[in-house]
Amino acid sequence: MGTETMREIELDITTLAHGGRGMGRHDGKAIFVPLTMPGDRVHCRIVKAKARFAEAELVEIITPSPQRQAAPCPYFEKCGGCQWQHMPYPLQSEWKAKIFADLLTRSGVAEEDTLLSIVPSPSEWSYRNRVQFKCEQSGDARKSDDRFVMGFYRPESHDIVDIEKCMLADEKIQQLYTLLRQELPKSPRADAISQVDVSCGDDDKTRVIVHVAPKAVAKMEPWLQKLAEKNGFDACLQSGAKNTLQKVSGVGQTLVRPEADEPKLYSNPGGFVQVNPPQNRNMVAAMIERLQLTGKEKVLDLFCGMGNFSLPLAKRCAQVVGVENYAPAIMDARRNARRNADRDQQANAEFHVADAASYLRNTRPGDFDLVVLDPPRSGSAPVTKALLEVRPERVLYISCDPATLTRDLKQLVQNGYQVVSAQAFDLFPQTWHIESMTLLQRCD
């Protein structure tokens, strides 16, 4: 532990960094402080010191920024779900655009004139259609002082903050969450519940996945079935990895409309669905506008899930091949393709269960005009390397982490591609997370 650790200092916050923390300088060193914003003067305590920077915890706001606002959520600062409720939403969007632009331009992967304006979320509250609530039964279940706790982890902790309401959750989720908080403590194995996933689709249907210990499934199944049927929601139990997921009541499917009218897509439990439906539609619309498809293109969609991008593209090009390594999602994609195919022509979308990089390495130059990829937060360095062997004319990279996006773009830009456009989308108001869409063109 360095000599600086636990030292308390006063600091002027001048900027925000990727990760959402405010930053100021003290004795020439960058100091990062969570829950602060530019314009704040703060009293903070160093908790981790490195050669070129330090991390601190906030002790007191000495002088607040003129733009600072009172957080509307009573759990803010205690709950780790939100980081920016102390900032007005328009300012949040401005800073996300700036952080995104700085990461891309300073790394040399994009010029300023290729950066398009950020697309703010239509709603800053009640936008999430999927929320994971952590659970535990504290105390001794054999005594009267035991208590069922349901909520979110504290920042950088596995301690659960017991919450009654999440202001980011869709109202349908919140209503069901209120019911579950009342009923789950009465379940036959409340002590075995570790997490509850609550979601809703682009309709009025809601779905619950209750995560329990394997030995609790037999007792929980009939109890959960009765609760779900009585209250009109779909229910599943999960006792480990995704392959342990089992339906208890209802079909469990989530309806997704990536465009205003068609296609209508369905995702079964365990599949990935974007959490902000209006922004998902905005991203699909931006993709279609950006690509200017002629109807002749052959498109490879990597990390395709249940077809969120694949099937809107299939309406406008010659062929789409979707690849995803989660087999149930590919089953959903195939069903969605059949459901949405024009009755007068053969469907032009096909889907395969495979590792994205492995599948790409088995294609040949010229097989695809466009490759779309939407990898997880960790990015996809192996896919980027394989792209340079196949060298499609265009690449559309959809990212949920600008840092890993920048890392992957560097490899492409240094090997014959250039960024045509890059745009941030705010799918996660009140948090620092940034979604984005970047279009690259092969130079040769």
N, C-alpha and C positions, 0 to 999 in steps of 0.2 A: 504494500500500500504506500503510495507516494506521500511526501510530506504535505502536499497541498490538500489531500483528502480531508473532508469535514471542515475545511476553512470556510468562513462566511465572508462574502463580499457584496458590494453594491454594484449594480450593472445596468447599463442602458441597452435595451433590446433594440436592434436596428434592422433585423431582417428575420425571415422565416426560412428554415432549411427543410430539405426533403426528409420526411419523417414527422413533420408537423411541429417541431420544437422551435421556440424563439432562439435567436442567437445574438450575442453581443461580444465585445472584445475587452479583455482585461490583461494588462501588461503584455499586449500583443498576441495573446492566445484567444482562440475562439472558445466561447463558453456557451453550451447548449442548455436551455432551460425549458421544460415542458410547461404548458398552460400559460405561456406569455405571448406577447405580440409586439410588433414594432411600435415604438412610442412609449412603452412601459419602462419605468425605472424600478428595479426590483432589488430586494434583499434575497440572496440565494446561498445555498450551501453546496460546496464541491463534494460530489460523491464518487467520482471516478476521474483521475487525472492521467492524461497521456502527454507525450512530448509536444504535440502541436495543438491539442484541444483538451477540453475538459467537459464533463457532464455534471450538471448541478440539479438540485431540487429547489423548488420555489419555497421560500420562507414567508415572504410578504411582498405585496405590491406597494411600493413606496409612493410612486406617482403613476396613476393609470394612463394609458394611451387615451387621447380624446375620443377615439373610436371604440374603445372597449365597452362592452355591454354586459349586463347581468345575464348569466346563463339561465334559460327558462326551466331547465330540468333540475330537480332537486338532487339528483344523483351525480350530476356533473362533478368532475374531479375525483369522486370516489369510484365510479364505474369506468372501466377502460374502453368502453365502446366509442365514445366521442372525445375529440381533442380540441375542437375549435368553436364550441358554443359561445365563447366569450367574444367572438368576432361576428359582426353583421354578415349575413350571407353574401351580399354583393362583394364584400371585401375578401371573403373566403375564395370566391371564384377568381378574383383578380390575382390572389397569391398563388392559386393552383396554376393559373396560366403562366405566371412569372417563373415559378419553380420548374414547370415543364419546359418552358423555353430556355431557361438557363442551362438545364441539364443537357439539352440537345445541342445548343449552340456552342457552349464552352467545350464540349467533347469533340466538336468539329464534325458531327454527323449531319447537321442541317444548318442552312442559312436562315437568317431571320425572315426573309421574304417568302419562305416556304411554310411558315407557321400561321395557321388559321386561328381565328378567334375561338376561345373556349365556348362550349355549349353548356350553359348552366342547367341545373335540374329544374324542371317545371315546378316541383314542390321541394321545399327544404325540410319539411316534416312529413311523417306518415307515409314515406315513400317505399319502405322496404316490404317486399312480398315474401320474404323468408327470414326468419330469425331463429338463432340457436340459443336456448336458455340453459344455463348450467344449473345442476341440482345437487343437493346433498341433504341428508338428514343429520342435523347436528345434535350433540348430546347423546344420551343413552336411550335407545328405543324402548328399554324396559321400564323407564321411569317417566314421570309426568313432565319433565323439563325438556324432553326432546322436541326439536323444531325442524320442520321441513323448509329449506331455504331454496329459493328459485330466483335466478337473475343472471348477472354477468360477472366475470372476473374483475378484480381490481387491477389497475395498471401494473404490468410486470409481476403478476402474482396469480396464484391459483386459489386465492381466497374469494369466495363468492359474495357479491353485494346483493342483498335481498331487495328486489325492486317490485313495485306494484304496477308500474307502467313504463313502457319504452316509447318515447316520443317519435322515434324513427319508424316504428312499426305501423303497417297498414292498419286501419281501424278494425278490419275483420280479424286480423291477427290479435290485436289488443283485446277484443271481446272474448276470443277463445282463450287467450292467456289468462284472463281474469277467472274464467271458469276452471281452468286447469290448476291454478293456484289454490282454489277452494277444494278441488276434488282429489288431486294427486296425493296429498297427505293422508287421505282416507283409504288409499289403495292397499291391497294386501301385502305389497312389498315396496313401500315408499323408500325404504332404506337402500334398495337396489337400483334406484333411478339415478343416473348420472347426467343425463341431458335430455332435453325435449326440443325437437325441431318443429316449428309451427310455420306453415306457409299457406299462401292463397294464390289462385291463378287469375287470369283475366276474365273471370266470371265470379260468381258468389261462393264458390266452393272453397273449403278450408281443409287442411290436412295436418295430421300430427304424426311424428315419428318419436316414440318413446324409447330411449336407450336404457337397457336394463342389463343386469348381470345374467349370464346364461341360466343359472338355476332358478331365476325368478320368472322365466317366461311362462311356465305352466300355470302359475297363479295369476299372473298379470293379464294373460290373454282374454279369458272370459270377462274379467272386470272391465278391461279397456273396450272390448266389443260392446258391452252393454252401455257404457258411458257414451261411446261414439254414436251408436244407433239412437239413443235417447236425445242427443243434442245435435245430430245432423252433420257430423264431420267425418272425414275418412281417417282411418287410424292404422298405424303399423307399429310393430315392435322390432327393435334391432338389438342384438346381444353380442356384438363384436364388429368385425369388418362388414363392408357393405353386403357381402354374400350371405350374411345372417339375417338380413332384413326380410320380414314376412308381413304380408297384409293381414289385418285383423278385421277391418270393416270398411266397406266401400271399395271403389276402384283405385283410389289413391293417386290418380293422374292430375297433373297441373296443366291447365290450358295456357298457352303462350301465343300471343298475336305479335309477331315481329313486324308486321305491317298493319295498317288500319283495317284492311278487309281480309285478304287471304295472303299467305296460307295460315290455317289454324294448326298449331302444333301441340302435341301432348308429350309430357315428360313423366315417366314413372318415378316412384320414390328412389332416391339415390342419385338421380341425374342432376346435372347442373343447369340452373336457370338464372339469368341475370336478375339481380334483386330490385332493379328500378325499371319497371316496365315501360313508362313513357320514354325514358332515356334510351332503353334498348331499341325502341322504334326509331328514335332520332338517329341512333348509330347505323341502323340498317338503311335508313333513308340517305344518310350521308355517304355510306358505302356505295349505294347504287348511283348517286349523283357523281361521286368522285371517279368511279370506274368507267362511266360512259361506254357501257357494253354495246356491242354491235349485233349480238345474237349468234356469233360464230365462235366465241371463245370456249376453250376447254379449261376448266377450273379445278384445282385441287384444294380442298378445304381441310386443313389439318387441325386436330383438336376440335372436331366438328360438333361434338355432343349430339343432341337430338335433331340438329338441322337448323338451328337458329339463323345462321348466315347462308348455309348451303341451299335451302329451299327457296328463299327469295332470289338468290342468284340463278337457280335452275329455271326460273320463269323467264330469264332474260339472256341466257347463253345456250350454247349447243350441248354442253355436257358438264356435269359436276360430279366429282368423286369426293366423298367425305371419308375421313379416316379418324378413328378414335380408339383408344385402347381399353375403354370401359364397355364391355359387351352389351349390357342392358341399354346403354345410351344408343348404341348402333341399332339395336332392335327397335327402339323408339323412332329413330331416324328413318328406318326402312318403312315402318308403319305410317309415319307422317308423309313420306314420299308417295306411297300408294294412295293414301287418303286424299292427297292434294294434286295428284296427277290429272292432267286434262283427260277427260273421258275419250276424246277423239284421237289421242296420240299416246305413244309409249312414254313412260316416265323417263326423263333424261338425267336422273340422279341415282347414283349407286353408292353404297356405304360399306366400309370394311373395318373389321376389328383388327387393329395393328398398331404397333409403335410408330409414331409419326416419322421419326428420323429414319427408321428401318424401311418403311414404305417408300419414303422419298428416295433413298439410295437405290431402290430397285426400279425406279423410273428412268427414262432416257431423256436427254435434251430434246425438246420439241414435243414431248408428250402433253405438256400443259403450258398454256399461255400465261396463266395467272395462278399464283399460289397464295392462298389466304391462310394465315395462322393466328390462332388465339390461344397461346399457351398459358399455363398457370403462372402464378406470381414469380416463380423462380426463372421464368423465361425459358428459352430453349436453344442453348448453344449448339447441341448436336444437330438440330434441324437447320440452323443457320449454316453450319459447315456443309451439310448435305445440299443445301440450296445452291452453294457455289459450284457444286459438281453438275447439277442439273441445269442451272442458269435459266430459269424462266424469264420471260420478257418483263413481267411485273410481279411484285410482291406486296401484299397488303398485310401489315402486321398490326394486330389488335392486342393491346397490352394493358395490364392492370398495375404495372410497376415501371415508372419511367427509368429507374436505375438499371434494371435488367434489360429493358428495351434498349437503352443507350449502349450497353455492353454488346448486345446482339447486332444492333445497327452498325456499330463500328466495323465489325467483321465484313458486313456486306458493302459498306461504303468504301472500305479500303481495297475491295476486290471487284470493282467494276459496276457498282450500283450507285445511284444518287437518289436522295430524298426529293420527291416531287411535292408532297404536302404532308403536314403533320398537324393533328388537331387533338386537343384535350377535351374530354367529356366529363362532366361532374356527375357521376352516378352515386356519390356517397357524401352528400352534404353533412356538415358538422364534423367531418373527419378529414384527415389529410390525404386520403387515398385518391388517386387520379387514374382514370381510364383514358385510353388514347387510341387513335387510328393513324397509322403512317403508311403512305404509299411510296413505294420505291420503283424506279425504272432502271432497267439494264442500260448501261451507257453504250456498249459496243453493238 
